[in-house]
Amino acid sequence: MSINTDTNTDLYRECIGGDAESNETTPLLTNGSVQTRTKGASFASSVFNLMNAIMGSGILGLAYAMASTGIIGFCILLFMVSSLAAYSIHLLLKLCDQTGINSYEDLGGRALQKPGKTLVGLAILIQNIGAMSSYLFILKSELPAAINSFLSSHGPGDAWYQDGRLLLIIVTICIVLPLSLLPKIGFLGYTSSIAFFFMLYFAVVVVVKKWSIPCPLPHNMTTPADMFQTTNSSGSECTPKLFVISSKSAYAIPTMAFSFLCHTTVLPIYCELDHPTKKRMQNVTNVSISLSLLLYLISALFGYLTFYAHVDSELLLSYDSYLRHDIMVMTVRLAILLSVLLTVPLIQFPARKAVILLLRGDRPFSMLMHIISTLVILGVVLLLAVFVPDIRHVFGVVGSTTSSCLLFVFPGIFYLKISGRPLKTFDSIGALFLVVFGLIMGIISLSVIIITFVQSS
């Protein structure tokens, strides 16, 4: 559909919210057409939406990352990854203003033609599969613990409700699959608004329970009194490490990259923002990443200072032996489980969309393809969640591959290919650094993770 110049300018003023005669003179486009909207989202609402895109299962693995790198080492890496994430979004926003594109996949198509769009689609698909696998892994590990926390004792060791894999299969078939098969799932979008409060509550519980578990850590507890009488470690284990370098450190940056990835939602949020100037959206990004960074740092720090080197790769599991029937731990576990249970179908939708676009392009909707792709994706995710022994492997492999590409490599390549700026300019040098940093850290982390996994096997 063609439109005249005056209409184009009016639509641009509505979506961009500025002077159409300034340097930013390209309207945002979706599949080649000018995108219109009714009323823009407020600054606070956009911050909230972007934080919901940032916060996820990664928060459960950051305490383990701190134990693997030390407090100062972790802080340096976390600030570096969050700063680079904000900078890569800055490059995407500049490209958005230059090209009028508000889709990550379409930027890949503009930069690298059809292979680029396909590559980005595959990366998003793998990233979403990794995210869903991490959520289902949490269900596998936390459902038996949640059931046991409501029982007076552990009961028979072979009880069916203590088999996390069986519970995961039942929940996936009875709850996740029916919700994922719905053609539209807009009502589940409201759950994302409470997911942030679940994460905030999680951070509060981690801080409060720091003083409920003694150090050195007890073992073989049967009563609360035993917890303070029996120890299995020396006081030296209660001294926090400032720097740690080991094979486990290779999981740190991939876990952080996994935790800060929100780039596929930034551009749509930008177009929905009220008066969406680049500076205003960059402020939204900076506030969202800063608040997420604060929550991540608090939960990781106090989780580490509670368990030190004995922290589990999935933090909530670390509380099972010490605060099994604690009300706050029980409620935060239920909150995380509810959030995870309703988030998996939401992540399923963009994953299925990527599969259908890769296989069918822009063909009309097919219910048969809809069902088949849903079953295949959930089947793959379920197999990964059932057979992967540790959630850190999900964070490590997905974080070092697709997360690194979507967070660092692709934004840098897109800017170098599309912007047309000389290589000596600041942003071009920054884009080149993002590409090199993402490739080096991704390759090193993935190599160490694979070698460690093979040796341990």
VEXDREN-2710 file (C-alpha; in Angstrom, 1 decimal):
% VEXDREN-2710
k/r/px/py/pz
1/MET/0.0/0.0/0.0
2/SER/1.4/3.4/-1.0
3/ILE/1.0/6.6/1.0
4/ASN/1.7/10.2/0.1
5/THR/4.5/12.2/1.7
6/ASP/2.2/14.2/4.0
7/THR/0.6/11.1/5.4
8/ASN/4.0/9.6/5.8
9/THR/5.2/12.6/7.8
10/ASP/2.2/12.6/10.1
11/LEU/2.6/8.9/10.8
12/TYR/6.2/9.5/11.5
13/ARG/5.4/12.3/14.0
14/GLU/3.0/9.9/15.7
15/CYS/5.4/7.0/16.0
16/ILE/8.7/8.9/16.6
17/GLY/7.3/11.9/18.4
18/GLY/9.6/14.6/17.3
19/ASP/10.3/17.0/14.5
20/ALA/10.1/15.1/11.2
21/GLU/12.4/17.6/9.6
22/SER/15.3/16.8/12.1
23/ASN/18.0/14.3/11.4
24/GLU/15.7/11.4/12.3
25/THR/13.5/11.3/9.2
26/THR/12.7/7.7/8.8
27/PRO/9.4/6.2/10.0
28/LEU/9.5/2.9/11.8
29/LEU/8.6/0.1/9.5
30/THR/7.3/-3.4/9.9
31/ASN/7.6/-5.7/6.9
32/GLY/8.0/-2.7/4.7
33/SER/4.9/-0.8/5.8
34/VAL/4.6/2.2/8.1
35/GLN/3.5/1.1/11.6
36/THR/0.7/3.1/13.3
37/ARG/-0.4/2.9/16.9
38/THR/-3.0/4.5/19.1
39/LYS/-1.4/5.8/22.2
40/GLY/2.2/5.5/23.3
41/ALA/3.3/3.7/26.5
42/SER/4.6/5.9/29.3
43/PHE/8.2/6.0/30.3
44/ALA/7.5/4.1/33.5
45/SER/5.5/1.5/31.7
46/SER/8.2/1.0/29.1
47/VAL/10.8/0.6/31.8
48/PHE/8.6/-2.0/33.5
49/ASN/8.1/-3.9/30.2
50/LEU/11.8/-4.0/29.4
51/MET/12.6/-5.1/32.9
52/ASN/10.2/-8.0/32.4
53/ALA/12.0/-8.9/29.3
54/ILE/15.4/-8.8/31.1
55/MET/14.6/-10.6/34.3
56/GLY/14.2/-14.3/34.1
57/SER/15.7/-17.6/35.2
58/GLY/19.2/-16.3/35.0
59/ILE/18.8/-14.7/38.5
60/LEU/18.8/-18.2/40.0
61/GLY/22.3/-18.9/38.6
62/LEU/24.1/-15.7/39.4
63/ALA/25.1/-16.7/43.0
64/TYR/26.8/-19.7/41.5
65/ALA/28.6/-17.4/39.0
66/MET/29.8/-15.3/41.9
67/ALA/31.1/-18.3/43.8
68/SER/33.0/-19.2/40.5
69/THR/34.6/-15.8/40.0
70/GLY/34.8/-14.1/43.5
71/ILE/32.9/-11.0/44.6
72/ILE/35.1/-8.4/42.9
73/GLY/35.6/-10.6/39.8
74/PHE/31.8/-11.1/39.5
75/CYS/31.1/-7.3/40.0
76/ILE/33.6/-6.4/37.3
77/LEU/32.1/-8.9/34.8
78/LEU/28.5/-8.0/35.7
79/PHE/29.1/-4.3/35.2
80/MET/31.0/-4.9/32.0
81/VAL/28.3/-7.2/30.5
82/SER/25.5/-4.8/31.5
83/SER/27.3/-1.8/30.1
84/LEU/28.0/-3.6/26.8
85/ALA/24.3/-4.7/26.7
86/ALA/23.3/-1.0/27.1
87/TYR/25.8/0.0/24.4
88/SER/24.7/-2.6/21.9
89/ILE/21.1/-1.4/22.4
90/HIS/22.3/2.1/21.7
91/LEU/23.6/0.8/18.3
92/LEU/20.3/-0.9/17.5
93/LEU/18.4/2.3/18.3
94/LYS/20.6/4.3/15.9
95/LEU/20.0/1.7/13.2
96/CYS/16.3/1.9/14.0
97/ASP/16.3/5.6/13.4
98/GLN/18.4/5.3/10.3
99/THR/16.4/2.5/8.6
100/GLY/12.9/2.8/10.1
101/ILE/13.1/-1.0/11.0
102/ASN/11.8/-2.1/14.4
103/SER/12.4/-5.8/14.1
104/TYR/15.6/-7.6/15.0
105/GLU/15.1/-10.2/12.2
106/ASP/14.5/-7.4/9.6
107/LEU/17.7/-5.7/10.7
108/GLY/19.5/-9.0/10.0
109/GLY/17.9/-9.0/6.6
110/ARG/18.9/-5.5/5.9
111/ALA/22.5/-6.1/6.9
112/LEU/23.1/-9.6/5.5
113/GLN/20.2/-10.1/3.1
114/LYS/18.1/-13.3/3.4
115/PRO/20.9/-15.4/5.1
116/GLY/21.2/-12.8/7.8
117/LYS/17.4/-12.9/8.5
118/THR/17.6/-16.7/8.6
119/LEU/20.6/-16.6/10.9
120/VAL/18.9/-14.2/13.3
121/GLY/15.7/-16.3/13.3
122/LEU/17.7/-19.5/14.1
123/ALA/19.6/-17.7/16.9
124/ILE/16.3/-16.4/18.4
125/LEU/14.8/-19.9/18.1
126/ILE/17.7/-21.5/19.9
127/GLN/17.8/-18.8/22.5
128/ASN/14.1/-19.3/23.2
129/ILE/14.5/-23.1/23.4
130/GLY/17.3/-22.6/25.9
131/ALA/15.2/-20.2/27.9
132/MET/12.3/-22.6/28.0
133/SER/14.6/-25.5/28.9
134/SER/15.9/-23.5/31.8
135/TYR/12.4/-22.8/33.0
136/LEU/11.4/-26.4/32.7
137/PHE/14.6/-27.4/34.5
138/ILE/13.5/-25.2/37.4
139/LEU/10.1/-27.0/37.4
140/LYS/11.9/-30.4/37.4
141/SER/14.1/-29.4/40.4
142/GLU/11.7/-27.2/42.4
143/LEU/8.4/-29.2/42.1
144/PRO/9.6/-32.1/44.3
145/ALA/11.2/-29.7/46.7
146/ALA/8.0/-27.6/46.9
147/ILE/5.9/-30.8/47.6
148/ASN/8.3/-32.0/50.2
149/SER/8.3/-28.6/51.9
150/PHE/4.5/-29.0/52.6
151/LEU/5.0/-32.5/54.0
152/SER/6.0/-33.2/57.6
153/SER/8.7/-35.6/56.3
154/HIS/10.3/-36.6/53.1
155/GLY/8.2/-39.8/53.0
156/PRO/9.2/-42.8/51.0
157/GLY/12.2/-42.1/48.8
158/ASP/10.5/-43.7/45.8
159/ALA/7.3/-41.7/46.0
160/TRP/6.1/-40.6/42.5
161/TYR/5.8/-37.0/43.6
162/GLN/9.5/-37.0/44.4
163/ASP/10.4/-37.8/40.8
164/GLY/11.1/-34.5/39.2
165/ARG/11.2/-35.9/35.7
166/LEU/7.8/-37.5/36.0
167/LEU/6.3/-34.4/37.5
168/LEU/7.8/-32.3/34.7
169/ILE/6.3/-34.6/32.0
170/ILE/2.8/-34.4/33.7
171/VAL/2.9/-30.6/34.1
172/THR/4.1/-30.1/30.5
173/ILE/1.4/-32.3/29.0
174/CYS/-1.5/-31.2/31.2
175/ILE/-0.8/-27.4/31.5
176/VAL/2.0/-26.1/29.3
177/LEU/1.0/-27.9/26.1
178/PRO/-2.7/-26.8/26.1
179/LEU/-1.7/-23.2/26.8
180/SER/0.9/-23.3/24.1
181/LEU/-1.6/-24.7/21.5
182/LEU/-3.9/-21.7/21.8
183/PRO/-3.8/-19.5/18.7
184/LYS/-3.8/-16.4/20.9
185/ILE/-2.5/-16.2/24.4
186/GLY/-2.8/-12.6/25.2
187/PHE/-4.3/-13.1/28.6
188/LEU/-1.0/-14.7/29.8
189/GLY/0.7/-11.5/29.0
190/TYR/-0.7/-10.1/32.3
191/THR/1.5/-12.6/34.2
192/SER/4.6/-10.8/33.0
193/SER/3.5/-7.8/35.0
194/ILE/3.7/-9.8/38.3
195/ALA/6.8/-11.7/37.3
196/PHE/9.0/-8.8/38.3
197/PHE/7.4/-8.7/41.7
198/PHE/8.2/-12.4/42.1
199/MET/11.8/-11.6/41.3
200/LEU/11.8/-8.7/43.7
201/TYR/10.4/-10.9/46.4
202/PHE/13.0/-13.5/45.6
203/ALA/15.8/-11.0/46.2
204/VAL/14.2/-9.9/49.5
205/VAL/14.0/-13.5/50.7
206/VAL/17.6/-14.1/49.8
207/VAL/18.7/-11.1/51.8
208/VAL/16.5/-11.9/54.8
209/LYS/17.6/-15.6/55.0
210/LYS/21.2/-14.7/54.9
211/TRP/21.0/-14.5/58.8
212/SER/18.9/-17.7/59.1
213/ILE/21.6/-20.1/58.1
214/PRO/24.8/-20.3/60.2
215/CYS/28.3/-20.6/58.8
216/PRO/30.1/-23.0/58.8
217/LEU/27.2/-24.8/57.1
218/PRO/25.6/-27.6/59.1
219/HIS/24.9/-31.1/57.8
220/ASN/22.8/-34.1/58.8
221/MET/20.1/-31.9/60.4
222/THR/17.0/-33.5/61.9
223/THR/15.8/-30.6/64.0
224/PRO/16.4/-26.8/64.0
225/ALA/18.5/-27.2/67.1
226/ASP/20.8/-29.6/65.3
227/MET/21.4/-26.9/62.7
228/PHE/23.4/-24.9/65.2
229/GLN/25.2/-27.8/66.8
230/THR/26.6/-29.8/63.9
231/THR/29.2/-28.5/61.4
232/ASN/31.2/-30.0/58.7
233/SER/33.5/-27.3/57.7
234/SER/36.0/-24.9/59.1
235/GLY/35.6/-21.2/59.7
236/SER/37.8/-20.5/56.7
237/GLU/34.9/-21.5/54.4
238/CYS/33.0/-18.5/55.8
239/THR/35.5/-16.1/54.3
240/PRO/34.3/-14.7/51.0
241/LYS/36.6/-15.0/48.0
242/LEU/37.4/-11.8/46.1
243/PHE/38.8/-13.4/43.0
244/VAL/38.4/-17.0/41.8
245/ILE/39.7/-18.5/38.6
246/SER/38.8/-22.0/37.7
247/SER/37.0/-24.0/35.0
248/LYS/33.7/-23.1/36.6
249/SER/34.5/-19.4/35.9
250/ALA/33.7/-20.2/32.2
251/TYR/30.0/-20.2/33.1
252/ALA/30.0/-16.7/34.5
253/ILE/29.9/-14.5/31.4
254/PRO/27.5/-16.8/29.5
255/THR/25.1/-16.8/32.5
256/MET/25.3/-13.0/32.6
257/ALA/24.7/-12.7/28.9
258/PHE/21.7/-15.0/29.3
259/SER/20.5/-12.8/32.1
260/PHE/20.7/-9.4/30.2
261/LEU/19.4/-10.4/26.8
262/CYS/16.4/-8.3/25.9
263/HIS/17.4/-7.0/22.5
264/THR/14.6/-8.7/20.5
265/THR/12.0/-6.7/22.4
266/VAL/13.8/-3.4/22.6
267/LEU/12.8/-2.1/19.1
268/PRO/9.0/-3.0/19.5
269/ILE/9.0/-1.2/22.9
270/TYR/10.8/1.7/21.2
271/CYS/8.0/2.1/18.7
272/GLU/5.3/1.8/21.4
273/LEU/6.9/4.5/23.6
274/ASP/5.1/7.8/24.0
275/HIS/7.2/10.4/22.1
276/PRO/9.7/7.7/21.1
277/THR/12.9/9.6/20.5
278/LYS/16.2/7.7/20.6
279/LYS/17.4/9.6/23.7
280/ARG/14.1/8.8/25.6
281/MET/14.4/5.1/24.7
282/GLN/18.0/5.0/25.7
283/ASN/17.0/6.4/29.1
284/VAL/14.4/3.6/29.3
285/THR/17.1/1.1/28.6
286/ASN/19.6/2.6/31.1
287/VAL/17.1/2.6/33.9
288/SER/15.8/-0.9/33.1
289/ILE/19.3/-2.4/33.0
290/SER/20.4/-0.5/36.1
291/LEU/17.5/-1.7/38.2
292/SER/17.9/-5.3/36.9
293/LEU/21.7/-5.0/37.6
294/LEU/20.8/-4.0/41.2
295/LEU/18.5/-6.9/41.8
296/TYR/20.9/-9.3/40.2
297/LEU/23.8/-8.0/42.3
298/ILE/21.8/-8.1/45.6
299/SER/20.5/-11.6/45.1
300/ALA/23.8/-13.0/43.9
301/LEU/25.8/-11.4/46.7
302/PHE/23.6/-12.5/49.6
303/GLY/23.0/-15.9/48.0
304/TYR/26.8/-16.3/47.9
305/LEU/27.4/-15.0/51.4
306/THR/24.9/-17.5/52.7
307/PHE/26.4/-20.7/51.1
308/TYR/29.8/-19.5/49.9
309/ALA/31.5/-22.3/47.8
310/HIS/28.6/-24.6/48.5
311/VAL/26.0/-22.6/46.6
312/ASP/24.0/-24.6/44.2
313/SER/23.9/-23.7/40.5
314/GLU/20.1/-23.2/41.0
315/LEU/20.0/-21.0/44.1
316/LEU/16.7/-22.1/45.5
317/LEU/17.9/-25.7/45.8
318/SER/20.5/-24.5/48.3
319/TYR/17.9/-23.8/50.9
320/ASP/16.3/-27.3/50.9
321/SER/18.6/-28.8/53.5
322/TYR/18.5/-25.9/55.9
323/LEU/15.1/-24.2/55.6
324/ARG/12.9/-26.9/54.2
325/HIS/9.7/-25.8/55.9
326/ASP/10.4/-22.0/56.1
327/ILE/7.3/-20.0/55.1
328/MET/9.2/-17.4/53.1
329/VAL/11.2/-20.0/51.2
330/MET/8.1/-22.0/50.5
331/THR/6.2/-19.0/49.3
332/VAL/9.0/-17.7/47.1
333/ARG/9.4/-21.2/45.6
334/LEU/5.7/-21.2/44.7
335/ALA/5.9/-17.7/43.3
336/ILE/8.9/-18.7/41.0
337/LEU/7.1/-21.9/40.0
338/LEU/3.9/-20.1/39.0
339/SER/5.9/-17.5/37.1
340/VAL/7.9/-20.2/35.3
341/LEU/4.8/-22.3/34.5
342/LEU/3.0/-19.3/32.8
343/THR/6.1/-17.9/31.1
344/VAL/7.0/-21.1/29.1
345/PRO/3.9/-20.8/26.9
346/LEU/4.7/-17.1/26.3
347/ILE/8.2/-17.9/25.1
348/GLN/6.8/-20.7/23.0
349/PHE/5.0/-18.2/20.8
350/PRO/8.0/-16.4/19.3
351/ALA/9.9/-19.7/19.1
352/ARG/7.0/-21.2/17.0
353/LYS/6.8/-18.0/15.0
354/ALA/10.5/-18.3/14.1
355/VAL/10.0/-21.9/13.0
356/ILE/7.0/-21.2/10.9
357/LEU/8.7/-18.2/9.2
358/LEU/11.8/-20.3/8.5
359/LEU/9.8/-23.1/7.0
360/ARG/6.8/-21.3/5.4
361/GLY/7.7/-17.7/5.0
362/ASP/4.7/-15.4/4.8
363/ARG/2.2/-18.0/3.9
364/PRO/-1.3/-18.0/5.5
365/PHE/-1.9/-19.4/8.9
366/SER/-2.1/-23.2/9.1
367/MET/-3.5/-24.9/12.1
368/LEU/-1.7/-28.2/11.2
369/MET/1.6/-26.4/11.0
370/HIS/0.8/-24.6/14.3
371/ILE/0.2/-27.9/16.1
372/ILE/3.1/-29.7/14.6
373/SER/5.6/-27.0/15.3
374/THR/4.3/-26.6/18.9
375/LEU/4.7/-30.3/19.6
376/VAL/8.2/-30.5/18.1
377/ILE/9.5/-27.4/20.0
378/LEU/8.0/-28.6/23.3
379/GLY/9.3/-32.1/22.7
380/VAL/12.9/-30.8/22.2
381/VAL/12.6/-28.5/25.2
382/LEU/11.2/-31.3/27.4
383/LEU/14.0/-33.7/26.3
384/LEU/16.6/-31.1/27.2
385/ALA/15.1/-30.3/30.5
386/VAL/14.8/-34.0/31.4
387/PHE/18.2/-35.1/30.5
388/VAL/20.4/-32.1/31.2
389/PRO/21.9/-32.8/34.6
390/ASP/22.6/-29.2/35.7
391/ILE/21.0/-25.8/34.8
392/ARG/24.4/-24.2/34.5
393/HIS/24.9/-26.3/31.3
394/VAL/21.9/-24.6/29.8
395/PHE/23.1/-21.1/30.9
396/GLY/26.6/-21.9/29.7
397/VAL/25.9/-23.4/26.3
398/VAL/23.1/-21.1/25.3
399/GLY/24.7/-18.0/26.9
400/SER/28.1/-18.6/25.1
401/THR/26.4/-19.1/21.7
402/THR/23.1/-17.5/20.9
403/SER/23.1/-15.0/23.8
404/SER/26.5/-13.8/22.9
405/CYS/25.5/-13.4/19.3
406/LEU/22.3/-11.6/20.0
407/LEU/23.8/-9.4/22.7
408/PHE/27.2/-8.6/21.2
409/VAL/28.0/-9.9/17.8
410/PHE/24.9/-9.2/15.8
411/PRO/24.4/-5.6/16.9
412/GLY/28.0/-4.9/16.1
413/ILE/27.8/-6.5/12.6
414/PHE/24.5/-4.8/11.8
415/TYR/25.9/-1.4/12.7
416/LEU/29.1/-1.9/10.6
417/LYS/27.1/-3.1/7.6
418/ILE/24.2/-0.7/7.7
419/SER/25.4/2.6/9.2
420/GLY/27.9/3.4/6.4
421/ARG/30.0/5.4/9.0
422/PRO/33.8/5.4/8.7
423/LEU/35.6/2.7/10.7
424/LYS/37.5/5.4/12.7
425/THR/34.3/6.9/14.3
426/PHE/33.6/6.0/17.9
427/ASP/30.5/3.9/17.4
428/SER/32.2/2.0/14.5
429/ILE/35.1/1.1/16.8
430/GLY/32.7/0.2/19.6
431/ALA/30.7/-2.0/17.2
432/LEU/33.9/-3.8/16.1
433/PHE/34.8/-4.3/19.8
434/LEU/31.4/-5.8/20.5
435/VAL/31.9/-8.3/17.6
436/VAL/35.5/-9.3/18.7
437/PHE/34.6/-9.4/22.4
438/GLY/31.5/-11.5/21.8
439/LEU/33.3/-14.0/19.5
440/ILE/36.3/-14.4/21.8
441/MET/34.3/-14.8/25.0
442/GLY/31.8/-17.1/23.4
443/ILE/34.4/-19.4/21.9
444/ILE/36.5/-19.5/25.0
445/SER/33.6/-20.1/27.3
446/LEU/32.0/-22.8/25.1
447/SER/35.4/-24.5/24.7
448/VAL/36.1/-24.7/28.4
449/ILE/32.5/-25.8/29.1
450/ILE/32.7/-28.6/26.6
451/ILE/36.1/-29.8/27.8
452/THR/34.9/-29.7/31.4
453/PHE/31.8/-31.6/30.6
454/VAL/33.7/-34.3/28.7
455/GLN/36.3/-34.7/31.5
456/SER/33.6/-34.9/34.1
457/SER/31.7/-37.5/32.1
END
